[in-house]
Amino acid sequence: MTGIVVGGTASGVGKTVATLAIARALSSAGYRPVPAKAGPDYIDPSHHAAAIGRPSRTLDTWMQGVDGVRRNLHRAVTDDGSDSADSGPSIAVVEGMMGLYDGSVTSTAATAAALDVPVVLVVDASAGMQSVGATALGFREYAAHVALPDAIHEAVAEPRVDVVGVVAARAHGGRHAAGIRESLPEGIAWLGRVPPMDGLEIPDRHLGLHMGDEAPIPEAAIDEAAAALDGEALARVARPVATPEGVDAANANPANANSTNGDTDRPTVAVATDAAFRFVYPATRERLRELATVVTFAPVAGDDLPACDAVYLPGGYPENHAAALSSSPALSTLASRAADGLPVLGECGGLMALSQSLTTVDGETYGMAGVLPGDVVMQERYQALDHVELRAVDDGVTARAEERHRGHEFHYSAQTLDPDDDARFAFAVERGTGIDGDRDGLREHRTVGTYAHRHAECGAFDRLVAAAHDYARGR
C-alpha cells in the first residue's frame, strides 16, 4: 500500500473536502482509496466513511505510538480486503489535523514522518495566486526546522516531512489556476484544485461538526470537486507506507498474538450504539470482536440492556437525547447489574449517562443511571480539549496499578460532585483536565466513567474483556 498525507496550511482551509475529492479522483483513476485521519477526531472520519464507503482509521502517534499508527493503517487493507485486480491498488489518503506543523504532542507532520509518506499541501487560494507557490515553498523548507516528537525520532531512523504537491482550495480555473501552477517551485507538483462551490461545507453545531451520516456532503458536489483534480498525478506522488515492526511489506497483516489466547470461552460485551453513543474507533470495535462476543443495543430507541458480561458506553451526544435516555429501560437495568458487579466502562458521554443526572443547556434536568456519584451540567463553552495521559492509582476494570494510558478529551459538560459524596477515582491526571483537574475515572462497584477517550492500543479494552471473563466465571 502506498499513501499520502493531506496537510493544510491552517485549520479551516478545506482539508476534509479536499480529502474526499482526492479519494474520489483516485477511485475514478482506478485506485482504491483507504481513508484515515491524523489526530483523535471522530467527526472527519465519519465523513470519510459516508463518502468513501469504508471505515476511516484514526492515526494518533501520541495515543498509539509509531508502530501502532502503522499497524492500524495496514489493517485497513488486510481487514477490508487485500489489493486485487478489480479493486485497484490501495492508496492511503490520510487527512491531517489543524495546520501541517501544529500540535503539542503530535501533528500532521509527525504522522507523515511516522508513516514515511509525502504530504500533499492544501492551500486556500481564494485570494492568492503566486503567493500559493511562496506558501508551498515555505512549508516545504520549514520541514528542516520542525521539532518532531521524541517518539518519532526513537522509532524512525531518518524522519522526513516531504511536501511534494499542492491542491489549491477554493481556486477558480483559467488564469487563476494557471497562475498558481506556474508559481510552484521545482519539486512541488500541481495536483489540481477544489473549486469554490456551494454544497462543500459541513454544518457546525455546539460540539464540533455534524457527523457524516447526519449531514453528508452531496455526492454530486464531491464529484464536481474531484473533476478538477489529477488522480494519476496524486497516485504518482504517493509512496509505500512504512510497515509495522516485525512485518514485511508483502504480508503486512500484524496479527495480535494476544487476540484469543486459545480461549474459546468468550465473554459477551454489550456496546451502546445509537445517536447518543457513537464515538468509537474502528480499531476498538475490532479489538473487542477479537476478544469477545459483541452485542449492540440502542438505549435511545428503547432497547433494554442485553444479556452480557460487560458493558461499554462510548462517547457521543447524550445531551441531545436526554429525555429518551432517562426513560430507557437500559439505564435502570444497567444500574441494577452494575450494583451486582457487572464491569462497565463509560467514556465521556458514557460517563454522563452513568451519573445521577444530566442538565442540558436549556436548564432541563433528567435522571440518568445513577451508578456514579455527581451530576452533569452542560456548559456553553467547551470545558476540555487536549490530549491526556492518565495513571491508574490501583488495579481496576480498564488498567492495572501504575499503568499509564494516553487518550484525548473534548467535552462541553462539567461533572459536579457533592463534597459529602464518597467519590473514588481510578486515575490521576498526568496531562489534561479529567473530571476535576487532577483526577479522572469515577468508579463504583466495577464501573468506571472517564472523560478520556482511549484507543485500543493502550490495552484498556483487553482489560475490560478480562474483567468480563472474571464476571462470567463468578469471580
C-alpha positions as semicolon CSV with decimal commas, in nm:
position;residue;x (nm);y (nm);z (nm)
1;M;0,000;0,000;0,000
2;T;0,121;0,349;-0,086
3;G;-0,008;0,667;0,075
4;I;-0,020;1,042;0,109
5;V;-0,098;1,276;0,398
6;V;-0,330;1,565;0,315
7;G;-0,193;1,855;0,520
8;G;-0,326;2,208;0,545
9;T;-0,163;2,544;0,594
10;A;-0,407;2,601;0,882
11;S;-0,740;2,487;1,020
12;G;-1,036;2,577;0,802
13;V;-0,861;2,566;0,464
14;G;-1,080;2,280;0,340
15;K;-0,880;1,966;0,423
16;T;-1,185;1,743;0,471
17;V;-1,342;1,842;0,140
18;A;-1,004;1,810;-0,034
19;T;-0,956;1,465;0,119
20;L;-1,293;1,345;-0,008
21;A;-1,225;1,491;-0,352
22;I;-0,878;1,333;-0,363
23;A;-1,024;0,995;-0,269
24;R;-1,288;1,029;-0,540
25;A;-1,028;1,131;-0,801
26;L;-0,811;0,831;-0,712
27;S;-1,110;0,599;-0,733
28;S;-1,204;0,738;-1,074
29;A;-0,846;0,672;-1,188
30;G;-0,872;0,305;-1,088
31;Y;-0,718;0,312;-0,740
32;R;-0,865;0,204;-0,408
33;P;-0,854;0,493;-0,155
34;V;-0,805;0,389;0,208
35;P;-0,923;0,676;0,432
36;A;-0,763;0,778;0,760
37;K;-0,738;1,079;0,987
38;A;-0,440;1,217;1,178
39;G;-0,525;1,310;1,535
40;P;-0,802;1,189;1,767
41;D;-1,102;1,321;1,574
42;Y;-1,430;1,127;1,527
43;I;-1,616;1,376;1,305
44;D;-1,400;1,390;0,992
45;P;-1,365;1,009;0,974
46;S;-1,744;0,984;0,972
47;H;-1,750;1,198;0,657
48;H;-1,478;0,981;0,503
49;A;-1,685;0,671;0,572
50;A;-2,002;0,827;0,432
51;A;-1,835;0,938;0,108
52;I;-1,583;0,658;0,051
53;G;-1,784;0,365;0,181
54;R;-1,537;0,214;0,427
55;P;-1,430;0,294;0,785
56;S;-1,168;0,564;0,833
57;R;-0,876;0,491;1,064
58;T;-0,764;0,724;1,342
59;L;-0,386;0,770;1,342
60;D;-0,252;0,946;1,651
61;T;0,113;0,895;1,742
62;W;0,051;1,020;2,097
63;M;-0,221;0,764;2,168
64;Q;-0,093;0,473;1,958
65;G;0,280;0,518;1,913
66;V;0,457;0,495;1,579
67;D;0,417;0,120;1,541
68;G;0,053;0,137;1,649
69;V;-0,021;0,401;1,384
70;R;0,141;0,187;1,115
71;R;-0,036;-0,127;1,235
72;N;-0,372;0,048;1,240
73;L;-0,338;0,176;0,884
74;H;-0,217;-0,154;0,740
75;R;-0,510;-0,332;0,899
76;A;-0,740;-0,108;0,699
77;V;-0,628;-0,304;0,393
78;T;-0,589;-0,652;0,537
79;D;-0,919;-0,642;0,727
80;D;-1,114;-0,489;0,441
81;G;-0,982;-0,696;0,153
82;S;-0,633;-0,703;0,005
83;D;-0,533;-0,537;-0,320
84;S;-0,686;-0,713;-0,620
85;A;-0,724;-0,652;-0,991
86;D;-1,085;-0,546;-0,960
87;S;-1,039;-0,314;-0,665
88;G;-0,720;-0,144;-0,782
89;P;-0,400;-0,074;-0,585
90;S;-0,463;0,068;-0,237
91;I;-0,357;0,424;-0,165
92;A;-0,394;0,558;0,189
93;V;-0,541;0,909;0,198
94;V;-0,471;1,048;0,545
95;E;-0,639;1,376;0,633
96;G;-0,428;1,592;0,862
97;M;-0,522;1,785;1,173
98;M;-0,504;2,166;1,205
99;G;-0,210;2,312;1,012
100;L;0,066;2,079;0,895
101;Y;0,306;2,161;1,178
102;D;0,054;2,248;1,452
103;G;0,014;2,046;1,770
104;S;0,178;1,999;2,106
105;V;0,227;1,622;2,143
106;T;0,156;1,513;1,786
107;S;0,085;1,675;1,449
108;T;0,012;1,607;1,087
109;A;0,385;1,634;1,021
110;A;0,453;1,372;1,289
111;T;0,200;1,138;1,128
112;A;0,362;1,179;0,786
113;A;0,705;1,109;0,936
114;A;0,577;0,803;1,123
115;L;0,427;0,658;0,805
116;D;0,713;0,781;0,583
117;V;0,470;0,911;0,322
118;P;0,471;1,251;0,148
119;V;0,249;1,549;0,217
120;V;0,001;1,697;-0,027
121;L;-0,049;2,055;0,091
122;V;-0,395;2,212;0,078
123;V;-0,366;2,590;0,036
124;D;-0,660;2,830;0,042
125;A;-0,617;3,007;-0,290
126;S;-0,935;3,213;-0,278
127;A;-0,739;3,539;-0,252
128;G;-0,397;3,446;-0,387
129;M;-0,206;3,326;-0,689
130;Q;0,176;3,346;-0,686
131;S;0,158;3,359;-0,308
132;V;0,037;2,999;-0,316
133;G;0,375;2,900;-0,455
134;A;0,554;3,101;-0,187
135;T;0,341;2,936;0,081
136;A;0,413;2,588;-0,051
137;L;0,786;2,659;-0,067
138;G;0,786;2,789;0,289
139;F;0,605;2,482;0,418
140;R;0,847;2,253;0,238
141;E;1,157;2,431;0,369
142;Y;1,025;2,457;0,724
143;A;1,047;2,077;0,749
144;A;1,420;2,119;0,818
145;H;1,337;2,321;1,131
146;V;1,039;2,136;1,276
147;A;1,078;1,967;1,614
148;L;0,910;1,628;1,582
149;P;0,805;1,435;1,897
150;D;1,074;1,222;2,062
151;A;0,876;0,906;1,981
152;I;0,922;0,975;1,610
153;H;1,299;1,011;1,641
154;E;1,318;0,697;1,857
155;A;1,128;0,486;1,605
156;V;1,230;0,636;1,269
157;A;1,595;0,645;1,168
158;E;1,570;0,949;0,943
159;P;1,224;1,104;0,980
160;R;1,118;1,335;0,700
161;V;0,833;1,570;0,622
162;D;0,825;1,593;0,246
163;V;0,583;1,839;0,084
164;V;0,557;1,709;-0,272
165;G;0,244;1,867;-0,418
166;V;-0,031;2,125;-0,383
167;V;-0,409;2,116;-0,404
168;A;-0,541;2,469;-0,441
169;A;-0,863;2,501;-0,240
170;R;-1,135;2,746;-0,347
171;A;-0,943;2,819;-0,667
172;H;-1,108;2,916;-0,994
173;G;-1,000;2,770;-1,327
174;G;-0,844;2,952;-1,621
175;R;-0,592;3,225;-1,540
176;H;-0,629;3,172;-1,166
177;A;-0,536;2,802;-1,177
178;A;-0,266;2,863;-1,441
179;G;-0,104;3,134;-1,230
180;I;-0,092;2,911;-0,925
181;R;0,052;2,623;-1,123
182;E;0,327;2,841;-1,272
183;S;0,416;2,974;-0,926
184;L;0,502;2,633;-0,781
185;P;0,876;2,573;-0,733
186;E;1,054;2,272;-0,878
187;G;0,977;1,955;-0,685
188;I;0,627;2,059;-0,580
189;A;0,370;1,916;-0,817
190;W;0,044;2,075;-0,926
191;L;-0,224;1,820;-0,835
192;G;-0,529;2,024;-0,915
193;R;-0,782;2,240;-0,741
194;V;-1,104;2,227;-0,543
195;P;-1,329;2,494;-0,696
196;P;-1,532;2,735;-0,483
197;M;-1,885;2,599;-0,483
198;D;-2,197;2,562;-0,276
199;G;-2,259;2,230;-0,106
200;L;-1,900;2,180;0,011
201;E;-1,944;2,296;0,369
202;I;-2,009;2,082;0,676
203;P;-2,273;2,237;0,910
204;D;-2,145;2,339;1,251
205;R;-2,304;2,291;1,592
206;H;-2,222;2,334;1,959
207;L;-1,993;2,029;1,981
208;G;-1,790;2,007;1,664
209;L;-1,933;1,950;1,318
210;H;-2,220;1,727;1,214
211;M;-2,138;1,359;1,162
212;G;-2,119;1,216;0,813
213;D;-2,446;1,024;0,840
214;E;-2,628;1,335;0,969
215;A;-2,519;1,588;0,706
216;P;-2,317;1,415;0,435
217;I;-2,160;1,625;0,162
218;P;-2,366;1,563;-0,154
219;E;-2,218;1,308;-0,393
220;A;-2,260;1,543;-0,686
221;A;-2,057;1,812;-0,506
222;I;-1,774;1,568;-0,434
223;D;-1,775;1,453;-0,797
224;E;-1,756;1,813;-0,918
225;A;-1,468;1,889;-0,681
226;A;-1,282;1,573;-0,783
227;A;-1,315;1,658;-1,154
228;A;-1,059;1,937;-1,114
229;L;-0,801;1,704;-0,954
230;D;-0,549;1,479;-1,129
231;G;-0,593;1,127;-0,991
232;E;-0,294;0,985;-1,175
233;A;-0,069;1,267;-1,054
234;L;-0,186;1,203;-0,698
235;A;-0,104;0,834;-0,734
236;R;0,243;0,915;-0,870
237;V;0,345;1,119;-0,564
238;A;0,231;0,851;-0,317
239;R;0,498;0,637;-0,151
240;P;0,487;0,296;0,025
241;V;0,355;0,320;0,380
242;A;0,607;0,210;0,643
243;T;0,522;-0,134;0,779
244;P;0,482;-0,219;1,149
245;E;0,777;-0,370;1,335
246;G;0,828;-0,737;1,257
247;V;0,605;-0,731;0,949
248;D;0,725;-0,740;0,589
249;A;0,564;-0,532;0,320
250;A;0,447;-0,837;0,126
251;N;0,234;-0,961;0,414
252;A;0,155;-0,662;0,631
253;N;-0,111;-0,823;0,847
254;P;0,012;-0,760;1,205
255;A;-0,193;-1,025;1,382
256;N;-0,212;-0,969;1,756
257;A;-0,067;-1,263;1,941
258;N;-0,300;-1,196;2,233
259;S;-0,619;-1,187;2,028
260;T;-0,778;-1,501;2,174
261;N;-0,507;-1,682;2,371
262;G;-0,670;-2,005;2,252
263;D;-0,970;-1,939;2,476
264;T;-1,297;-2,038;2,312
265;D;-1,498;-1,940;2,619
266;R;-1,560;-1,586;2,502
267;P;-1,743;-1,341;2,725
268;T;-2,013;-1,113;2,586
269;V;-1,960;-0,737;2,581
270;A;-2,261;-0,510;2,519
271;V;-2,177;-0,188;2,330
272;A;-2,425;0,102;2,323
273;T;-2,465;0,210;1,959
274;D;-2,707;0,487;1,869
275;A;-2,731;0,864;1,827
276;A;-2,623;0,921;2,188
277;F;-2,328;0,680;2,184
278;R;-2,143;0,695;1,854
279;F;-1,777;0,784;1,913
280;V;-1,595;0,453;1,868
281;Y;-1,271;0,397;1,679
282;P;-1,280;0,113;1,422
283;A;-0,976;-0,042;1,595
284;T;-1,168;-0,052;1,924
285;R;-1,460;-0,237;1,767
286;E;-1,217;-0,481;1,607
287;R;-1,028;-0,543;1,928
288;L;-1,346;-0,616;2,122
289;R;-1,459;-0,857;1,849
290;E;-1,122;-1,034;1,856
291;L;-1,151;-1,097;2,227
292;A;-1,524;-1,125;2,295
293;T;-1,869;-1,170;2,151
294;V;-2,002;-0,819;2,090
295;V;-2,373;-0,736;2,105
296;T;-2,504;-0,387;2,041
297;F;-2,804;-0,210;2,187
298;A;-2,969;0,130;2,135
299;P;-3,084;0,289;2,462
300;V;-3,229;0,593;2,281
301;A;-3,454;0,362;2,079
302;G;-3,581;0,195;2,397
303;D;-3,362;-0,116;2,393
304;D;-3,303;-0,281;2,728
305;L;-2,955;-0,395;2,829
306;P;-2,894;-0,734;2,666
307;A;-2,750;-1,035;2,847
308;C;-2,379;-0,967;2,879
309;D;-2,066;-0,994;3,092
310;A;-1,950;-0,632;3,049
311;V;-2,078;-0,303;2,906
312;Y;-1,910;-0,031;2,701
313;L;-2,085;0,308;2,677
314;P;-1,888;0,518;2,424
315;G;-1,890;0,894;2,389
316;G;-2,145;1,080;2,182
317;Y;-2,430;1,323;2,234
318;P;-2,640;1,209;2,531
319;E;-2,738;1,571;2,596
320;N;-2,929;1,574;2,268
321;H;-3,127;1,266;2,370
322;A;-3,152;1,312;2,745
323;A;-3,530;1,260;2,763
324;A;-3,519;0,933;2,569
325;L;-3,221;0,812;2,772
326;S;-3,386;0,899;3,100
327;S;-3,687;0,681;3,017
328;S;-3,487;0,397;2,862
329;P;-3,512;0,062;3,042
330;A;-3,144;0,010;2,968
331;L;-3,036;0,264;3,231
332;S;-3,235;0,111;3,514
333;T;-3,120;-0,240;3,421
334;L;-2,764;-0,113;3,397
335;A;-2,788;0,039;3,745
336;S;-2,911;-0,290;3,890
337;R;-2,650;-0,503;3,718
338;A;-2,367;-0,261;3,795
339;A;-2,456;-0,289;4,164
340;D;-2,418;-0,667;4,125
341;G;-2,063;-0,622;3,994
342;L;-2,108;-0,617;3,617
343;P;-1,796;-0,450;3,465
344;V;-1,893;-0,122;3,295
345;L;-1,684;0,136;3,108
346;G;-1,832;0,474;3,022
347;E;-1,635;0,723;2,812
348;C;-1,738;1,090;2,815
349;G;-2,099;1,052;2,700
350;G;-2,098;0,717;2,878
351;L;-1,978;0,886;3,197
352;M;-2,266;1,133;3,164
353;A;-2,522;0,851;3,128
354;L;-2,381;0,673;3,435
355;S;-2,411;0,985;3,653
356;Q;-2,701;1,085;3,877
357;S;-2,849;1,343;3,641
358;L;-2,789;1,541;3,323
359;T;-2,886;1,909;3,286
360;T;-2,900;2,047;2,933
361;V;-2,804;2,399;2,821
362;D;-3,177;2,479;2,828
363;G;-3,185;2,407;3,201
364;E;-3,383;2,082;3,177
365;T;-3,268;1,811;3,418
366;Y;-3,310;1,440;3,351
367;G;-3,232;1,144;3,571
368;M;-2,957;0,913;3,444
369;A;-2,847;0,566;3,556
370;G;-2,723;0,687;3,893
371;V;-2,439;0,436;3,911
372;L;-2,172;0,701;3,970
373;P;-2,187;0,999;4,207
374;G;-2,226;1,352;4,078
375;D;-2,444;1,543;3,837
376;V;-2,355;1,654;3,486
377;V;-2,434;2,005;3,365
378;M;-2,387;2,113;3,003
379;Q;-2,193;2,438;2,952
380;E;-2,195;2,697;2,673
381;R;-1,818;2,664;2,619
382;Y;-1,606;2,355;2,597
383;Q;-1,453;2,250;2,928
384;A;-1,160;2,049;2,796
385;L;-0,985;1,993;2,464
386;D;-0,648;1,820;2,479
387;H;-0,452;1,502;2,460
388;V;-0,443;1,336;2,800
389;E;-0,234;1,092;2,998
390;L;-0,379;0,902;3,291
391;R;-0,202;0,698;3,560
392;A;-0,400;0,419;3,726
393;V;-0,393;0,452;4,104
394;D;-0,465;0,081;4,158
395;D;-0,590;-0,226;3,975
396;G;-0,920;-0,161;3,801
397;V;-1,157;-0,257;3,522
398;T;-0,950;-0,096;3,244
399;A;-0,596;-0,064;3,383
400;R;-0,353;-0,216;3,629
401;A;-0,196;-0,009;3,905
402;E;0,057;0,248;3,778
403;E;-0,023;0,182;3,412
404;R;-0,029;0,495;3,200
405;H;-0,294;0,532;2,934
406;R;-0,300;0,804;2,671
407;G;-0,609;0,944;2,504
408;H;-0,788;1,270;2,441
409;E;-1,076;1,471;2,585
410;F;-1,324;1,712;2,428
411;H;-1,641;1,792;2,617
412;Y;-1,883;2,071;2,699
413;S;-2,015;1,915;3,017
414;A;-1,895;1,955;3,375
415;Q;-1,924;1,689;3,645
416;T;-2,030;1,838;3,978
417;L;-1,963;1,637;4,291
418;D;-2,112;1,695;4,633
419;P;-1,834;1,737;4,892
420;D;-2,015;1,480;5,105
421;D;-2,003;1,219;4,827
422;D;-1,753;0,943;4,880
423;A;-1,615;0,987;4,529
424;R;-1,341;0,745;4,428
425;F;-1,124;0,783;4,120
426;A;-0,940;0,529;3,909
427;F;-0,682;0,765;3,761
428;A;-0,451;1,051;3,844
429;V;-0,430;1,300;3,557
430;E;-0,072;1,344;3,440
431;R;-0,174;1,555;3,141
432;G;-0,512;1,709;3,065
433;T;-0,815;1,809;3,270
434;G;-1,006;1,495;3,363
435;I;-1,305;1,536;3,592
436;D;-1,165;1,779;3,847
437;G;-0,827;1,882;3,706
438;D;-0,630;1,622;3,898
439;R;-0,836;1,304;3,875
440;D;-1,042;1,110;3,624
441;G;-1,230;0,783;3,614
442;L;-1,507;0,796;3,873
443;R;-1,566;0,443;3,995
444;E;-1,823;0,244;4,187
445;H;-1,852;-0,135;4,212
446;R;-1,679;-0,248;3,886
447;T;-1,793;0,060;3,695
448;V;-1,560;0,334;3,577
449;G;-1,658;0,654;3,397
450;T;-1,396;0,879;3,241
451;Y;-1,382;1,187;3,022
452;A;-1,087;1,038;2,833
453;H;-1,137;0,865;2,500
454;R;-0,876;0,591;2,481
455;H;-0,759;0,390;2,182
456;A;-0,741;0,010;2,181
457;E;-0,360;0,029;2,162
458;C;-0,342;0,126;2,531
459;G;-0,487;-0,210;2,642
460;A;-0,794;-0,070;2,818
461;F;-1,033;-0,290;2,622
462;D;-0,823;-0,602;2,674
463;R;-0,852;-0,532;3,045
464;L;-1,230;-0,479;3,018
465;V;-1,269;-0,816;2,844
466;A;-1,054;-0,978;3,114
467;A;-1,293;-0,835;3,374
468;A;-1,582;-0,977;3,170
469;H;-1,415;-1,320;3,180
470;D;-1,392;-1,298;3,558
471;Y;-1,754;-1,186;3,591
472;A;-1,875;-1,469;3,364
473;R;-1,693;-1,718;3,587
474;G;-1,836;-1,575;3,906
475;R;-1,518;-1,405;4,017
